[in-house]
Amino acid sequence: ATMADEIDDPGVDFHGGMGDDPDQLDGEEVMEDDPEVKEIMGDEVDDAADEQRTNIRGSAPKNNGSDQEQAIVQCDTSAGPITMHFYRSWSPHGYDRATTLFEKGYFDHSHFFRVVEHFLVQFGIGYTTDKELKTFSQSTIPDDPKRPELLPFKEGMLAFAGSAPNSRSNEMFIAYDRAGSLGQSPWETPFGKVISGLENVKNFYKGYGDMPPWGKGPKQGPIYKRGADYIKKDFPLLDKFETCSVQRTNQSSGP
């Protein structure tokens, strides 16, 4: 059966590695015990990029924003417009990183490189040539406390992909309708949701399936190494962001 058929699905990590047992999703245990995860986490990713990520890890600059701060992020995509609502009260570190990356245009023209029917859409590997922005995007941020009151994951919710505690950086996902098993790993605290254009998100091209060995989609290592050229040549039907705008606001209460 394909991953889409077995919706009680393994979790999401920074490089897409997934264990066979959805109960074994606590990052380090998966990484230690699953040889497929080791392969994807190591050999699939270009060594130089891995070394860079190791060298630049550390906390992002502090943000003094109010915990009540929210942001409306409006994006044009190749499948039509989408609007997302981010809540700092849900995940302060995650909110700060995601909102800043969208404000800086980091995701503009990047692809939704992993689209698994009924499960999730993963994105976040930008094509910027700005070295400072690239370094910032790949630095890691601390995990935020889990938010059990927001679980199980609902369709349209956003969270970060990760690989271990405190590993969040630039890759994120939007949940589809059967992603309820997500949210247990420390990096999967939701920070927002799609409030308009969810039908467009659901229409993103899914024909390539998941990444190997579960599907025929792109591998993340070559995206980091070769950028948009890799996607355009080998996966030309994938959808992508066009440009996004961000409006921050302070409100007295969450949704």
Buried (B, 14 or more C-beta within 10 A) or exposed (E): EEBBEEBEBBBBBBBBBBBEEBEBBBBEEBBEEBEBBBBBBBEBBBEEBBEBBEEBBEEBEEBEBEEBBBBBBBBBBBBEEBBBBBBBBBBBBBBBBBBBBBBBBBBBBBBBBBBBBBBBBBBBBBBBEEEEBBEBBBBBBBBBEBBEEBBBBEBBBBBBBBBBBBBBBBBBBBBBBBBBBBBBBBBBBBBBBBBBBBEBBBBBBBEBBBBBEBBEBBBBBBBBBBBBEBBEEBBEEBBBBEEBEBEBEEEEEEE
